[in-house]
Amino acid sequence: MNDLRDTGEIVDPRIARIERLKAQNAELEERIVTRDQQLAPLTEFRTLLISRLAAQRDEIERLRRLVAHIGIVRQLPGAATNRVAPFGPVQLEKIPCLMVKNR
């Protein structure tokens, strides 16, 4: 601004400030557009993940209800409770996911 005054042009400081603020505003708007373009795929991905998690939870709850229902889970015939596996004896009663009530 001082250079313009030295050359003989009289510059109103308010007009200069308005022009500077307009330039800053344009730069900020450009940054917002860029940010929105970067966020769009991430938002879609997040929505997809939430949808998948909800579907998985529904499936888990359905399977839990199925297992809780009497007679749905049965022990296979001839299954021994203390079988010997290649890595040592297996005690099925100590494995929580294999604990089944005998009917």
C-alpha positions in Angstrom: 0.0 0.0 0.0 2.9 2.3 0.8 4.3 1.6 -2.7 1.0 2.7 -4.3 1.1 5.9 -2.3 4.7 6.6 -3.4 3.7 6.2 -7.0 1.1 8.8 -6.6 -2.0 6.6 -6.4 -4.1 7.3 -3.4 -5.5 4.0 -2.0 -8.3 3.9 0.4 -7.2 1.5 3.2 -10.8 0.2 3.6 -10.9 -0.8 -0.1 -7.6 -2.5 0.2 -8.7 -4.4 3.3 -12.0 -5.4 1.6 -10.0 -6.8 -1.4 -7.6 -8.6 0.9 -10.6 -10.2 2.8 -12.3 -11.2 -0.5 -9.1 -13.0 -1.5 -8.9 -14.7 1.8 -12.5 -15.7 1.7 -12.1 -17.2 -1.8 -9.1 -19.2 -0.6 -11.0 -20.5 2.4 -14.0 -21.4 0.2 -11.6 -23.3 -2.1 -10.2 -25.2 0.9 -13.7 -26.1 2.0 -14.5 -27.5 -1.4 -11.3 -29.6 -1.4 -12.0 -30.8 2.1 -15.6 -31.8 1.2 -14.3 -33.7 -1.8 -11.8 -35.6 0.4 -14.5 -36.4 3.0 -17.2 -37.7 0.6 -15.6 -41.1 0.0 -14.8 -41.4 3.7 -18.4 -40.7 4.7 -19.6 -43.3 2.2 -17.1 -45.8 3.6 -18.3 -45.0 7.2 -21.9 -45.5 6.2 -21.1 -48.9 4.6 -19.2 -50.0 7.7 -22.0 -49.1 10.0 -24.5 -50.9 7.8 -22.3 -54.0 7.8 -21.8 -53.9 11.6 -25.6 -53.6 12.1 -26.1 -56.6 9.8 -23.5 -58.6 11.6 -25.0 -57.8 14.9 -28.5 -58.8 13.7 -27.0 -62.1 12.5 -25.3 -62.7 15.8 -28.5 -62.0 17.7 -30.4 -64.3 15.4 -27.9 -67.1 16.0 -27.9 -66.6 19.7 -31.7 -66.9 19.8 -31.4 -70.0 17.7 -28.9 -71.5 20.1 -31.0 -70.5 23.1 -34.0 -72.2 21.7 -34.5 -75.7 23.2 -33.5 -78.5 20.9 -31.7 -76.5 18.3 -28.2 -77.4 19.4 -27.6 -81.1 19.8 -24.6 -83.2 20.7 -23.5 -85.4 17.9 -23.9 -89.1 18.5 -20.7 -90.9 19.5 -18.9 -87.8 20.6 -16.5 -88.5 23.4 -16.0 -86.0 26.1 -12.3 -86.8 26.6 -10.9 -87.5 23.2 -7.1 -87.6 22.5 -6.1 -85.1 19.8 -2.6 -84.9 18.2 -1.7 -82.1 20.6 -3.0 -83.8 23.7 -6.3 -84.6 25.4 -9.2 -82.4 24.8 -11.7 -81.7 27.6 -14.8 -80.4 26.0 -16.4 -79.4 29.2 -13.7 -76.8 29.7 -14.3 -75.1 26.3 -17.1 -72.5 26.8 -18.3 -72.5 23.2 -18.7 -76.3 23.3 -20.6 -76.6 26.5 -24.0 -78.1 25.6 -26.7 -79.3 27.9 -27.5 -82.9 27.4 -31.1 -83.6 26.8 
